Amino acid sequence: MDMQITGRVALVTGATQGIGFETARMLAEEGVTLVLSDLSIDDLKPAAEKLPGSPLCVAADVTSQQALDDLVARTIEAHGQLDIVVHTAGITGAKGHPLEVGDEDYEACWNINFMSSVRLARASIPAMRKGQWGRFICISSENAIQPYWEEAVYNVSKAALSAFIKNLSYDEAAHGVLCNTVSPAFVESPMTDGMMEKRAEALGVSVEEAIDSFLDEERPGIVQKRRGKAEEVAATIVFLASSHGSYINGSNVRVDGGAVLSVQN
């Protein structure tokens, strides 16, 4: 399917690996000009070399409004426009009893997972308004809908993000800018690799056995009994970024293998 976005300019954060990298790759295949961002330029350059078109790489700290303002300014300076923003940068944060994790734990996850999206929206949406066409897409999580008891700091940051994007969507569609979230669950990534390695060590089993037991005990709704693939999430993001996604606004699209045991978003 032709996504009809050839010639568009996309900014992808968290672009060095996982969902961010796969999204960048698929956008490039659709003829989109890329700007890649992450915390380290040394990590960005090897990722960019794997992609066509010599993407512009800009290191940016998502906890800084000035850094994100500069990121968008460099994008427009280089390409004259900004049409698509895909914000995948995020952290899992501390785990534990909701009353026992500290203020600093809540604040760290809030700052990176939620406030970074607010900052990036402030920086980028005015540029998309000017072109009367834009897509602002953030990565939320199954945790926004189905919160797990020991992941409170992550749960609240992602639930707030989904609510913010819904709120943002009300006005921005009038300017041709559509705002949505995508909520993956248990996708193959460095983040879930680390989770499963810790589980394997704690249980004294292999990583594959840890994954199998996690699926059985913690994610019974994933009847396919496997982790998702980054490209499966990226394909959904690219559709939302395309002209074919032009009637999807203010939505949270779940790509979770059935992990969320609810019909509600």
C-alpha positions in Angstrom: 0.0 0.0 0.0 1.3 3.4 -0.9 1.2 5.5 2.2 1.2 8.7 0.2 3.7 10.5 2.3 6.7 10.7 -0.1 8.4 14.0 0.4 7.2 14.5 4.0 9.7 15.3 6.7 9.6 13.2 9.9 11.3 13.6 13.3 11.7 10.4 15.3 12.9 10.4 18.9 14.4 7.3 20.5 15.5 6.4 17.0 18.6 4.4 17.7 16.9 1.0 18.4 13.6 -0.8 18.8 10.3 0.8 17.8 11.9 4.1 17.0 14.5 2.7 14.6 12.0 0.4 12.9 9.6 3.3 12.5 12.3 5.4 10.9 13.2 2.5 8.6 9.6 2.1 7.4 9.1 5.8 6.9 12.3 6.0 4.9 11.0 3.2 2.7 7.9 5.4 2.0 10.1 8.2 0.8 10.0 10.3 3.9 13.0 12.5 4.8 14.2 11.7 8.3 15.6 13.5 11.3 16.7 11.1 14.0 17.1 12.1 17.6 18.3 10.4 20.8 20.4 11.3 23.8 23.8 10.4 22.2 25.1 11.3 18.8 27.5 8.4 19.0 24.5 6.0 19.1 22.6 7.9 16.4 25.2 7.8 13.7 25.5 4.0 13.4 21.7 3.8 13.3 21.5 6.4 10.5 24.1 4.5 8.5 21.6 1.6 8.2 19.0 3.9 6.7 18.7 5.4 3.2 18.9 9.1 2.5 21.5 10.2 5.0 19.2 11.2 7.8 20.0 14.3 9.9 21.1 13.2 13.4 20.5 15.5 16.3 21.2 14.6 19.9 18.7 16.1 22.3 17.8 15.8 26.0 14.0 15.4 26.1 14.0 16.8 29.7 14.9 20.2 28.2 12.5 22.5 26.4 15.4 24.4 24.9 16.9 21.2 23.5 13.6 20.2 21.9 13.1 23.8 20.5 16.6 23.6 19.0 15.9 20.1 17.6 12.8 21.4 15.7 14.6 24.5 14.6 17.4 22.4 13.1 14.9 20.2 11.4 13.2 23.2 9.7 16.5 24.8 8.9 17.7 21.7 7.1 14.4 20.7 5.4 12.1 23.8 5.4 9.2 21.9 7.0 8.2 19.4 9.6 5.2 17.1 9.0 5.4 14.0 11.2 6.6 13.6 14.8 7.0 10.2 16.3 8.0 10.3 20.0 9.2 6.9 21.2 11.8 8.0 23.9 10.9 6.8 27.4 11.9 4.8 30.5 10.3 2.1 32.6 11.1 3.8 35.9 11.4 2.3 39.4 9.2 -0.6 40.5 7.8 -1.3 43.9 4.8 -0.7 46.1 3.1 2.6 45.0 3.5 4.1 48.5 7.1 3.0 48.9 8.7 4.3 45.7 10.1 7.8 46.3 9.1 11.2 45.0 12.2 11.2 42.8 11.1 8.0 41.2 7.7 9.4 40.2 9.3 12.7 39.1 11.9 11.0 36.9 9.4 8.9 35.0 6.9 11.8 34.8 9.6 14.1 33.4 10.8 11.7 30.7 7.6 9.9 29.7 5.0 12.6 30.1 6.6 16.1 30.2 8.9 15.3 27.3 5.8 14.8 25.1 4.4 18.2 26.3 7.7 19.8 25.5 8.0 18.2 22.1 4.4 19.2 21.2 5.1 22.8 22.2 8.2 22.8 20.0 6.8 21.0 16.9 3.1 21.5 16.5 3.3 25.2 15.6 5.5 24.2 12.6 3.0 21.6 11.5 0.1 24.1 11.8 1.8 26.3 9.3 1.7 23.6 6.7 -1.9 22.7 7.6 -0.9 19.0 7.7 0.8 17.1 10.5 0.9 13.9 12.6 2.0 13.9 16.2 2.3 10.3 17.5 3.5 9.2 20.9 4.2 5.8 22.4 1.9 5.1 25.4 1.6 1.6 26.9 -0.8 -1.2 27.9 0.0 0.2 31.4 -2.1 3.3 30.7 -5.2 1.1 30.5 -4.3 -1.9 32.6 -2.0 -0.7 35.3 0.2 -3.3 37.0 0.5 -2.9 40.7 4.3 -2.6 41.1 4.7 -0.3 38.1 2.9 2.8 39.5 5.4 5.4 38.4 5.3 4.1 34.8 1.5 3.6 34.9 0.7 7.1 35.8 3.1 8.7 33.3 1.6 6.7 30.4 -2.0 7.2 31.5 -1.4 11.0 31.7 0.3 10.9 28.2 -2.7 9.2 26.7 -5.0 11.8 28.3 -2.8 14.7 27.1 -2.8 13.5 23.5 -6.5 13.1 23.5 -6.8 16.6 24.9 -4.4 18.0 22.3 -6.3 16.4 19.5 -9.5 18.5 20.0 -8.0 21.7 18.7 -5.1 20.7 16.5 -7.3 18.8 14.0 -8.7 22.2 12.9 -5.2 23.0 11.8 -4.7 19.7 9.9 -2.6 18.2 12.7 -3.8 14.8 14.0 -2.6 13.5 17.4 -2.7 9.9 18.5 -1.0 7.4 20.8 0.1 3.8 20.1 0.2 1.4 23.0 2.4 -1.7 22.6 2.7 -4.6 25.1 5.7 -6.9 25.7 7.5 -6.1 22.5 11.1 -7.4 21.8 13.3 -4.5 22.7 16.4 -3.7 24.9 13.9 -2.7 27.6 12.1 -6.1 27.8 15.4 -7.9 27.2 16.6 -6.4 30.4 13.4 -7.3 32.2 13.6 -10.9 31.1 17.3 -11.2 31.9 16.6 -10.1 35.5 13.6 -12.5 35.7 15.8 -15.4 34.4 18.5 -14.6 37.0 15.9 -14.4 39.9 14.3 -17.7 38.9 17.5 -19.5 37.9 16.2 -20.3 34.4 17.1 -19.4 30.9 15.9 -16.2 29.3 13.5 -18.1 27.0 12.1 -20.0 30.0 11.7 -16.6 31.8 9.7 -15.3 28.8 7.5 -18.3 28.7 6.7 -18.2 32.4 6.1 -14.4 32.2 3.6 -14.9 29.4 1.8 -17.6 31.3 1.7 -15.9 34.7 1.6 -12.1 33.8 0.2 -11.8 30.3 -2.4 -14.5 29.9 -4.2 -12.4 27.3 -1.4 -12.9 24.8 -2.6 -16.2 23.4 0.1 -16.2 20.7 2.6 -16.8 23.5 5.4 -14.6 22.2 6.7 -11.1 22.5 5.6 -8.6 19.8 8.1 -7.4 17.2 9.2 -3.7 16.9 8.2 -3.8 13.2 4.6 -4.8 14.1 4.3 -1.6 16.2 6.1 0.5 13.6 3.7 -0.5 10.9 0.8 0.8 12.9 2.7 4.1 13.6 3.5 4.5 9.9 -0.2 4.0 9.0 -1.2 6.7 11.5 1.4 9.0 10.0 0.1 8.4 6.5 -2.6 9.9 4.4 -4.6 6.8 4.9 -4.8 7.6 8.7 -6.5 10.9 8.0 -9.7 10.1 10.0 -7.9 8.8 13.1 -7.5 11.5 15.7 -7.3 11.5 19.5 -7.1 7.7 19.5 -5.0 5.2 21.4 -4.3 2.3 19.1 -3.3 -0.9 21.0 -0.7 -3.2 19.5 -0.6 -5.6 22.4 -1.3 -9.2 21.2 -4.4 -9.1 23.4 -2.5 -8.4 26.6 -5.1 -5.8 27.8 -8.1 -7.8 29.0 -10.6 -5.0 28.2 -12.6 -3.7 25.3 -12.0 -0.1 26.4 -9.2 2.2 25.5 
